[in-house]
Amino acid sequence: MVYIYYMKKLLSTLIIFTFTTSLFAADIAYVAKQEGKTVYLDITEIKNPVYKGDKLKLILSEEELKNHKGESLGVIYKYGAAAEITGVEEKYAVAELAEPYKTKQGQKLELEKQQTARPVPAVTSATIAAEEISNVEKAYKFNPVKERLISGSFLNINGVAHIAAAAASNKIKIFKINGAELEPVTEYSVPSYKEIITASAGDIKQTGTAQIFAVIYESVSNKVSTVVFEIKDNKLEQTGVLKHIAKVSTRDGKDVLLGQEIYFHNGLKTTQVNEIVYEKGKFKAQKTSVKAGMNASVFSFSIADFNKDKKDDVLFATTYGKVNLYLNGGKKIAFTSGDFSTTPKRIAFAGNIYRVLLPVPVFKNEQGNYVFAAAENTAKLGIVADSFGAYQKGAVYFGGWNDVTLAGLGKTETDGVIYDLSYCEYGASKGVLATLVYDSDNTVFEIFKLK
């Protein structure tokens, strides 16, 4: 059966779908191939993210609508069978027609618009190991931002929740949270001869409003440093520069700033990770109580008392794909459920490729035990050993200490590539904020938590 919508005067059952092309552009997919009720769709011209479960409508014909003056009012589409997306790849989607219908190659389908934030189904049965059931919940999803953002952190401005983000366009951006919408507040552009690697936010100065720490690379001088920004009168203002690579982490729910220096001497070298404190109007580095070796990366580094011996332990991802826990007594334990070196961010430092490892946030669960989150990305087909940082989707893992070792607590997959993870508390959600980037270069911020 084919449903056709058409114009007819004075009928209460009149259904017309129109849009003005200059004001409202439809997202159109094109039939590439059909097998029975399954159709393969070209989605390369769709600007917004496409998700499993999205609805489409076959377009049978289109007609320009004009008024009595001959002026165009838009286009009327005549629709056919409905379809639902069952799978999404880089450039195409797979959809199932609601009823048998023979399509043609190149035939258009319109993606139905989402009027509100997409409902996020809870994951209840994802398995990360034999007989281990995931306890990960997709707690909240914000509406897409139409550009590539490479980091995201919550911060409060005058008691109002915001997100600070670094953009691939070499800008630091602040968004105000208004329900599911992210409203731009202010931004700061970095000169083109510099490159923003990532950014994080935390109230290290304890002023009541978080500072933003942007890690910036200068290729000409092979120099990596951190620029400090503060928000004054709703504008971003540069207030300092640190010689360290600095990243905000959390310890017992409080913001801490960690730092590390990177340099080239007979190869690429890094220093130990230090804590950076703010005292007497200055930032200064001080040693942590646990030595984790030179392979530790400040980008993924977290400090917590995992084994409850009242001493700091450290946790971080490695370029070998593991998450390592160094207990204060010297014991080292590895978490190997995924490949946690799969970061899309790289620095070509002095002819060497330096991986900007994804953060491994640590926080306490409701039982008072420390848990952590770590990210893994899946390489695109044809990319050997993810050498170029080209990925197609990701996964968020949660783990914790079980008095003997690090054990997995759950895993959930993401449709977008994970560019950042940061600890967050938002409403009733206590978990991690993931920065997810899609092939369309749209970015979605999503909160994941343990049930």
Secondary structure, DSSP 8 states (H G I E B T S, - for coil): --------TT-TT----EE-TTT---EEEEEEEEETTEEEEE-TT--S---TT-EEEEEEEEEEEE-TTS-EEEEEEEEEEEEEEEEE-SSEEEEEESS-----TT-EEEE---SS----------EEETTEE--EEEEEE---BSS-B---EEEEETTEEEEEEEETTTEEEEEEEETTEEEEEEEEE--TTEEEEEEEEE-SS-SSS-EEEEEEEETTTTEEEEEEEEEETTEEEEEEEESSEEEEEEETTEEEEEEE-EEESSSEEE---EEEEEETTEEEEEE-SS---TT--GGG-EEE-TT-SSS-EEEEE-TTS-EEEE-TTS-EEEE-SS-TT--S-EEEETTEEEE------EEE-TTS-EEEEEEEEEE-TT-GGGTT--EEEEEEEEEEE-SSSEEEEEEEEESSEEEEEEEEEETTEEEEEEEEE-TTS-EEEEEEEE-
